[in-house]
């Protein structure tokens, strides 16, 4: 019976919590540059502007490993940003490897 009470309390708390897709979408909109700005910066031969580099670093955890790898391979970015993206990519690849080992 105590378990049922905890389940009801948790259920009502979950109703107040926004769905992950909504919550992450809001967070992503706060940090993400437009796709156009990002593509132009990656394809431009000059170094990526510092403000955009910061946005890319904030955005990197939301990207796929292929997207982060593309930024590392094609973006004219500072060494600091490169190191940050390499760390994020390494973590993403480890998570994918573990997930693949568990069928997830």
C-alpha positions as CSV (number, residue, x, y, z in Angstrom):
1,X,0.0,0.0,0.0
2,X,2.9,2.4,0.8
3,X,4.2,1.6,-2.7
4,X,0.9,2.7,-4.3
5,X,1.1,6.0,-2.5
6,X,4.6,6.6,-3.8
7,X,3.5,5.7,-7.3
8,X,0.6,8.2,-7.2
9,X,3.0,11.0,-5.9
10,X,5.5,10.2,-8.6
11,X,2.8,10.1,-11.2
12,X,1.6,13.6,-10.4
13,X,5.2,14.9,-10.3
14,X,5.8,13.4,-13.8
15,X,2.7,15.1,-15.1
16,X,4.2,18.5,-14.2
17,X,7.5,17.7,-15.8
18,X,7.7,18.6,-19.5
19,X,8.3,15.6,-21.9
20,X,12.0,15.2,-22.6
21,X,11.5,16.2,-26.3
22,X,9.9,19.5,-25.3
23,X,12.4,20.2,-22.5
24,X,15.4,19.5,-24.7
25,X,14.0,21.3,-27.7
26,X,13.7,24.4,-25.5
27,X,17.3,24.0,-24.3
28,X,18.5,23.4,-27.8
29,X,16.7,26.5,-29.2
30,X,18.5,28.6,-26.6
31,X,22.0,27.5,-27.6
32,X,21.7,26.5,-31.3
33,X,22.7,28.7,-34.2
34,X,20.6,28.5,-37.3
35,X,21.5,25.7,-39.7
36,X,22.3,28.3,-42.4
37,X,24.7,30.1,-40.1
38,X,26.4,26.9,-39.1
39,X,26.8,25.6,-42.7
40,X,28.1,29.0,-43.9
41,X,30.7,29.0,-41.1
42,X,31.8,25.5,-41.7
43,X,32.2,26.0,-45.5
44,X,33.8,29.4,-45.1
45,X,37.7,29.3,-45.3
46,X,38.1,31.8,-42.5
47,X,38.1,30.8,-38.8
48,X,34.7,30.4,-37.3
49,X,33.7,33.4,-35.3
50,X,34.2,33.1,-31.5
51,X,30.6,33.5,-30.6
52,X,29.6,30.7,-33.0
53,X,32.4,28.5,-31.7
54,X,30.9,28.9,-28.2
55,X,27.4,28.0,-29.5
56,X,28.9,25.0,-31.3
57,X,30.5,23.8,-28.1
58,X,27.2,24.2,-26.2
59,X,25.3,22.5,-29.0
60,X,27.7,19.5,-29.4
61,X,26.1,17.3,-26.8
62,X,22.8,17.5,-28.8
63,X,24.4,16.5,-32.1
64,X,25.1,13.0,-33.4
65,X,28.6,11.7,-33.4
66,X,28.6,12.0,-37.2
67,X,27.7,15.7,-37.0
68,X,30.4,16.3,-34.4
69,X,32.9,14.4,-36.5
70,X,31.9,16.5,-39.5
71,X,32.5,19.7,-37.6
72,X,35.9,18.5,-36.6
73,X,36.8,17.4,-40.1
74,X,35.5,20.4,-42.0
75,X,35.3,23.4,-39.6
76,X,38.0,26.0,-39.3
77,X,37.9,26.1,-35.5
78,X,40.2,27.1,-32.7
79,X,42.3,24.4,-30.9
80,X,40.2,25.0,-27.7
81,X,37.0,24.3,-29.6
82,X,38.6,21.3,-31.4
83,X,39.6,19.8,-28.0
84,X,36.1,20.3,-26.6
85,X,34.5,18.6,-29.7
86,X,37.0,15.7,-29.5
87,X,36.0,15.1,-25.9
88,X,32.3,15.2,-26.8
89,X,32.9,12.9,-29.7
90,X,34.8,10.4,-27.6
91,X,32.0,10.3,-25.0
92,X,29.4,9.8,-27.7
93,X,31.4,7.0,-29.3
94,X,31.8,5.2,-26.0
95,X,28.1,5.5,-25.3
96,X,27.3,4.1,-28.7
97,X,29.7,1.2,-28.1
98,X,28.2,0.4,-24.8
99,X,24.7,0.8,-26.2
100,X,25.6,-1.5,-29.1
101,X,26.8,-4.1,-26.6
102,X,23.5,-4.1,-24.9
103,X,21.4,-4.1,-28.0
104,X,20.3,-0.5,-27.3
